[in-house]
């Protein structure tokens, strides 16, 4: 089946962003697991340890950036998969609106939780 949406066309802007966000997510997760398992020797991570880490602005911003990147990557991937399966017209617009609202809602909730853990709310 020919691909209908330019985001998955090699060289397109959406295609590039999808690949860059995937690479970013893999690198951040790999770094996280490296630190957790090799540097800290897989100590049990408790809520209190996470809350203390949230006070570090670098950790906080990395978490928020990871959340935004993961939301974009997921929403864009689901949308492209549905479009490539033949979604067209009004359905395409409705699905895009629903996915965008869901993505923004998840990011807002995640940032709210991160701010609460940081003690800013």
C-alpha positions as CSV (number, residue, x, y, z in Angstrom):
1,X,0.0,0.0,0.0
2,X,1.3,3.4,-0.9
3,X,1.8,5.8,2.0
4,X,-0.7,8.6,2.0
5,X,0.8,11.0,4.5
6,X,4.0,13.0,4.0
7,X,5.1,12.5,7.6
8,X,6.3,8.9,6.8
9,X,7.7,10.0,3.4
10,X,11.5,9.8,3.8
11,X,12.9,13.3,3.9
12,X,9.7,15.0,5.1
13,X,9.7,17.2,8.1
14,X,7.3,14.9,10.0
15,X,9.4,11.9,9.1
16,X,12.5,13.7,10.4
17,X,10.8,14.7,13.7
18,X,9.5,11.2,14.3
19,X,13.0,9.8,13.9
20,X,14.6,12.4,16.1
21,X,12.1,12.0,18.9
22,X,12.6,8.2,18.8
23,X,16.4,8.6,19.0
24,X,16.0,11.1,21.9
25,X,13.7,8.7,23.8
26,X,16.1,5.8,23.3
27,X,19.2,7.8,24.4
28,X,17.4,9.2,27.5
29,X,16.1,5.8,28.5
30,X,19.5,4.2,27.9
31,X,21.2,6.8,30.1
32,X,18.6,6.4,32.8
33,X,19.0,2.6,32.9
34,X,22.8,2.9,32.8
35,X,22.7,5.2,35.9
36,X,20.1,3.1,37.7
37,X,21.7,-0.3,37.1
38,X,25.4,0.3,36.9
39,X,26.1,3.5,38.8
40,X,23.5,3.1,41.6
41,X,23.6,-0.7,41.5
42,X,19.8,-0.9,41.1
43,X,19.0,0.4,44.5
44,X,15.3,0.4,45.2
45,X,13.9,3.7,44.0
46,X,11.4,5.1,46.5
47,X,9.0,8.0,46.1
48,X,11.1,10.0,48.5
49,X,14.2,9.6,46.4
50,X,12.3,10.7,43.3
51,X,10.9,13.7,45.1
52,X,14.4,14.7,46.2
53,X,15.7,14.4,42.6
54,X,12.8,16.6,41.4
55,X,14.4,19.5,43.4
56,X,17.3,19.4,40.9
57,X,16.3,21.7,38.0
58,X,18.2,19.6,35.5
59,X,16.4,16.4,36.4
60,X,13.1,18.2,36.4
61,X,13.6,19.8,32.9
62,X,14.8,16.5,31.5
63,X,11.7,14.7,32.8
64,X,9.4,17.4,31.3
65,X,11.3,17.3,28.0
66,X,11.1,13.5,28.0
67,X,7.3,13.7,28.6
68,X,6.7,16.2,25.8
69,X,8.8,14.3,23.4
70,X,7.1,11.0,24.3
71,X,3.7,12.5,23.9
72,X,4.6,14.0,20.5
73,X,6.1,10.8,19.3
74,X,3.2,8.7,20.4
75,X,0.4,11.0,19.0
76,X,2.2,11.5,15.7
77,X,2.9,7.8,15.3
78,X,-0.8,6.8,16.0
79,X,-2.1,9.5,13.7
80,X,0.2,8.5,10.9
81,X,-0.6,4.8,11.3
82,X,-4.3,5.6,11.1
83,X,-3.9,7.8,8.1
84,X,-1.8,5.1,6.3
85,X,-4.6,2.7,7.0
86,X,-7.0,4.8,4.9
87,X,-8.5,7.4,7.3
88,X,-9.6,10.4,5.3
89,X,-11.8,13.5,5.3
90,X,-13.7,14.5,8.4
91,X,-12.6,11.4,10.3
92,X,-9.0,12.4,9.8
93,X,-9.7,15.9,11.3
94,X,-11.6,14.5,14.2
95,X,-9.0,11.9,15.0
96,X,-6.3,14.6,14.8
97,X,-8.3,16.8,17.2
98,X,-8.9,14.0,19.7
99,X,-5.3,12.9,19.7
100,X,-4.0,16.4,20.1
101,X,-6.4,17.1,23.0
102,X,-5.4,13.8,24.6
103,X,-1.7,14.5,24.1
104,X,-1.9,18.1,25.5
105,X,-4.0,16.8,28.4
106,X,-1.4,14.1,29.2
107,X,1.5,16.6,29.0
108,X,-0.4,19.1,31.2
109,X,-1.1,16.4,33.8
110,X,2.5,15.2,33.8
111,X,3.8,18.7,34.2
112,X,1.4,19.3,37.1
113,X,2.5,16.1,38.8
114,X,6.2,17.1,38.3
115,X,5.6,20.6,39.7
116,X,3.7,19.0,42.7
117,X,6.6,16.7,43.3
118,X,9.0,19.6,43.1
119,X,6.9,21.4,45.8
120,X,5.9,24.3,43.5
121,X,2.2,23.6,43.8
